[in-house]
Amino acid sequence: LNDADELPGGDVIVQVCILPDPMQEQLPELLGCCEAELVDLKEVNLQERELETLPDAFGDQLQRLRKLRISSNNLVLLPRSLCRLAHLQLMKAEGNRLTHLPPDFGALRSLRELFLEENSLQVLPDSFGSLVALQSLQLDCNELRSLPESFGGLKALQKLRLVKNGLEHLPRSFGELAALKELWLSGNRLRALPDSFGRLSCLQQLRLARNRLRALPENFGCLKALKLLHLEEN
């Protein structure tokens, strides 16, 4: 058959040719090491390299990686294999063009710090709440309008920044962020906070300036640990 031949009955078969990933062979050169050394690398710094893509097998080649810095590139997508970095603790990917994360991103169960500010993220995957070790999350300056209901599963989260997104509401599970101490939500479109908000018993700093809030939940006074509160321009 040619690339697109018509069969009896009008059906069309399209021939697809899958080429090897050229980036896979370039990774050792990109990292300044030989291929045999990739599996033992614990830190990778690829910041400001004008990268538009990462190799499809990125996560399979760097199985012991703990710290990944890919900030200030032109990345739109991340390879699904990245979610197989079982030992990854730090990921800095701010200043790219990411529109979404791989669906199984929550498989990064060792991840503690995640920097994703100044991208173009519109949604987070449902698996996101499975990042059970995550302590610090920065998502400033994206295009998020909502968070997945699984978000309350981030039981270890202590610091959360969501400044200048398009958030219109928070999930009902938000009050389950039992370890949360610092919360930045300024510059969104929030009109109300979920009833569960008063259960954030460890919350010490809360910034809610420049939203559209008209009232606070009745149990807001239960935030006994709160030391700093910004509510201007609502």
Solvent accessible surface area in square Angstrom, and as a share of the most:
residue,aa,sasa,rsa
1,L,135,0.67
2,N,109,0.56
3,D,102,0.53
4,A,66,0.52
5,D,30,0.16
6,E,125,0.56
7,L,61,0.30
8,P,131,0.82
9,G,82,0.79
10,G,41,0.40
11,D,95,0.49
12,V,86,0.49
13,I,77,0.39
14,V,98,0.56
15,Q,118,0.52
16,V,113,0.65
17,C,104,0.63
18,I,156,0.79
19,L,132,0.66
20,P,113,0.71
21,D,35,0.18
22,P,90,0.57
23,M,27,0.12
24,Q,77,0.34
25,E,145,0.65
26,Q,88,0.39
27,L,0,0.00
28,P,19,0.12
29,E,149,0.67
30,L,37,0.18
31,L,37,0.18
32,G,70,0.67
33,C,28,0.17
34,C,70,0.42
35,E,124,0.56
36,A,81,0.63
37,E,85,0.38
38,L,4,0.02
39,V,61,0.35
40,D,77,0.40
41,L,45,0.22
42,K,104,0.44
43,E,100,0.45
44,V,5,0.03
45,N,89,0.46
46,L,1,0.00
47,Q,57,0.25
48,E,133,0.60
49,R,106,0.39
50,E,140,0.63
51,L,18,0.09
52,E,127,0.57
53,T,67,0.39
54,L,5,0.02
55,P,0,0.00
56,D,100,0.52
57,A,20,0.15
58,F,0,0.00
59,G,1,0.01
60,D,58,0.30
61,Q,28,0.12
62,L,0,0.00
63,Q,100,0.44
64,R,127,0.47
65,L,0,0.00
66,R,107,0.39
67,K,75,0.32
68,L,0,0.00
69,R,58,0.21
70,I,0,0.00
71,S,6,0.04
72,S,53,0.34
73,N,8,0.04
74,N,42,0.21
75,L,0,0.00
76,V,65,0.37
77,L,96,0.48
78,L,13,0.06
79,P,16,0.10
80,R,140,0.51
81,S,3,0.02
82,L,0,0.00
83,C,5,0.03
84,R,137,0.50
85,L,0,0.00
86,A,62,0.48
87,H,95,0.42
88,L,0,0.00
89,Q,51,0.23
90,L,16,0.08
91,M,0,0.00
92,K,44,0.19
93,A,0,0.00
94,E,32,0.15
95,G,25,0.24
96,N,11,0.06
97,R,140,0.51
98,L,0,0.00
99,T,47,0.27
100,H,82,0.37
101,L,5,0.02
102,P,7,0.04
103,P,78,0.49
104,D,51,0.26
105,F,0,0.00
106,G,2,0.02
107,A,49,0.38
108,L,1,0.00
109,R,132,0.48
110,S,37,0.24
111,L,0,0.00
112,R,118,0.43
113,E,71,0.32
114,L,0,0.00
115,F,32,0.13
116,L,0,0.00
117,E,32,0.14
118,E,105,0.47
119,N,12,0.06
120,S,33,0.22
121,L,0,0.00
122,Q,99,0.44
123,V,89,0.51
124,L,10,0.05
125,P,19,0.12
126,D,118,0.61
127,S,32,0.21
128,F,0,0.00
129,G,8,0.08
130,S,36,0.23
131,L,0,0.00
132,V,77,0.44
133,A,27,0.21
134,L,0,0.00
135,Q,76,0.34
136,S,19,0.12
137,L,0,0.00
138,Q,27,0.12
139,L,0,0.00
140,D,16,0.08
141,C,52,0.31
142,N,10,0.05
143,E,88,0.39
144,L,0,0.00
145,R,148,0.54
146,S,43,0.28
147,L,10,0.05
148,P,16,0.10
149,E,86,0.39
150,S,43,0.27
151,F,0,0.00
152,G,1,0.01
153,G,24,0.23
154,L,0,0.00
155,K,105,0.44
156,A,30,0.23
157,L,0,0.00
158,Q,71,0.31
159,K,64,0.27
160,L,0,0.00
161,R,60,0.22
162,L,0,0.00
163,V,18,0.11
164,K,122,0.52
165,N,15,0.08
166,G,7,0.07
167,L,0,0.00
168,E,79,0.36
169,H,100,0.45
170,L,10,0.05
171,P,7,0.04
172,R,192,0.70
173,S,11,0.07
174,F,0,0.00
175,G,3,0.03
176,E,72,0.32
177,L,0,0.00
178,A,58,0.45
179,A,28,0.21
180,L,0,0.00
181,K,82,0.35
182,E,50,0.23
183,L,0,0.00
184,W,32,0.11
185,L,0,0.00
186,S,7,0.05
187,G,20,0.19
188,N,9,0.05
189,R,97,0.35
190,L,0,0.00
191,R,126,0.46
192,A,61,0.48
193,L,13,0.06
194,P,19,0.12
195,D,118,0.61
196,S,9,0.06
197,F,0,0.00
198,G,6,0.06
199,R,137,0.50
200,L,1,0.00
201,S,71,0.46
202,C,53,0.32
203,L,0,0.00
204,Q,60,0.27
205,Q,53,0.24
206,L,0,0.00
207,R,53,0.19
208,L,0,0.00
209,A,3,0.02
210,R,108,0.40
211,N,11,0.05
212,R,114,0.42
213,L,14,0.07
214,R,209,0.76
215,A,70,0.55
216,L,67,0.33
217,P,17,0.10
218,E,184,0.83
219,N,47,0.24
220,F,26,0.11
221,G,58,0.55
222,C,69,0.41
223,L,11,0.05
224,K,173,0.73
225,A,33,0.25
226,L,42,0.21
227,K,167,0.71
228,L,59,0.29
229,L,72,0.36
230,H,69,0.31
231,L,60,0.30
232,E,82,0.37
233,E,121,0.54
234,N,75,0.39
